[in-house]
């Protein structure tokens, strides 16, 4: 055996070293801490991993089967596990996303995904904007308390 067979070159070491992986929270670099925005280039799993890595709450609702405002509110209530007393209107949604959570103690932050918000006659542009306004107001609420609240959404 030649001596060269036992010598590891610098190049060999580099090839054996895995590429540096970004941390899950690095995916949120450049995303303001209190914002409602289109999900666009983000994958739901990436956002969930980032929430877990940051120790934040991850709330996810897939609204693909919703047809009306009531369906949307029912699905959000079910998938976010809102309390039974949830009034199933936009004001009650805002209340559930802010006040009781705030009163339950210090919060680490939130990453919320509203996937496939319906776009149809029963849930028209005005209803979609009202829904997103609730989450914008919620982002402002938590922002005033210096708590990150990022909401990502997509339309069906």
N, C-alpha and C positions, 0 to 999 in steps of 0.2 A: 504494500500500500504506500502511496506517495504521501508526503507531508501535506500537500495541497488538499487532499481529501478531507483533512480534519480542520482546515482553516475556513472559518465562516467569513465571508466578505461582507463589507458594509451593505452592498447591494442586496445580498441574500437576506440580511436582517430586515432591511426595508420592505422586502416583498413579503416577509412573514408577518409583519406588523399590520394588523387590520387598519383600515382607514378610520380616521377619527370620526366618530359619530356625534352628531349634534344632539344636545340634550332636548327632551321634548318641549321644554319651555322656550327654547331658542326659536321654535316655530312662530312664537308670538312676538318676536323681536320686531319692533317697528309698529306694532298694533297698540294704539292708545289703550289705557287701562279701563276707560269707561266709554264704551262705544257700542253702537248697533250697526252692523255692516253685513254685506253679502258674504256668504261663505266662500265663494269663488274658488281660490286656489287651495283652500284648506280641506283636508279630509277629516271626517268626524272622528276617526280613531286618533288622529294626530292631536285634535283638540282635547279629546278625553285623556290622552296620555299627558298632555301639558297640564291639564287640571289636576290630575293625580300627582304629577311631579311637583307642582306648586302648592299642593295641599288645599286646593280650592274645590268648591262644590261644582259638580258637572250635572247640568240639567239638560235633558234631551227629549224632544218631542218630534215624532214623525207624523205629519199631518196629511199624508197622501190620501187617506180615505175620508177626509173631512169634506163636506159639501157646503156647510153653512156656518154662520158665526157660532151657533150653539154647538155644532160638531167640533169646531176648533177649540172652543172653551172646554168642552167635555174631554177631548183628547189631551189637552194641556193639563187639565186637572188630574186626569188618570196617570199620565206619564211623568208628571212632576211630583206626583203623590201629594197633591194639595189637600188640606184638611177637609173633612166632610162638610163643614159649614160654609165652604166656598160658594159664593152666590152666583157663580157662572155668568158674570157680566164683566165688562172691561174694568170697571172701578174695583170690583172685588179681586180681579186678577192683580191689579196694581197693589192693592192692600196686602194680598198674600205674598207678593214678591218683596215686600218691604217691611212693614210694621212688625208683624209677628216674628219674622226672621231676625230683625234688629233686636227685638226684646229678648230673644233667646240667648243672647250673649255675643261675644266678639266673633266676627266672621272673617274667614281667610280670603274670601273672594269668590267669584262666580264665573263660570264659562257656560253659556247657554246656547243651545242649538235648536232652532226651529226649522226643521227640514220639510221641504215640499209644502209650503203654505199654499192653499188652494187659490186658484185664479179663475173664478167662474161667476156666473150671474148672481148666485146666492152669497158669494163672498167676493164682492167686487173690489175695485181699487181703493175705494173709500174705507171699506172694512179692513183691508190689508194695512193701509196707512194707520188706521186707528190702533190696530194690534201692535204694529211696530212702534207707534208713539208711546204705548204703555211701556214697552221695553226701553225706549229712549228715556222716558221719565224715570224708570227704575234705575237706569245707568246713572242719571243725574243724582238721584237720591243717594245711591251708594258712593258716587264720586264725592259728594259733599262730606261724606264720612270717611273719605280716604280708603275706601274698600274697592278693589278692582271688580268691575262687572262688564264682561264682554259678551255680547250677544251676536251670534252669526245666524243668518237665515238664507233660505233658498225658496224659490217659487216652483210650484208644480208645473 
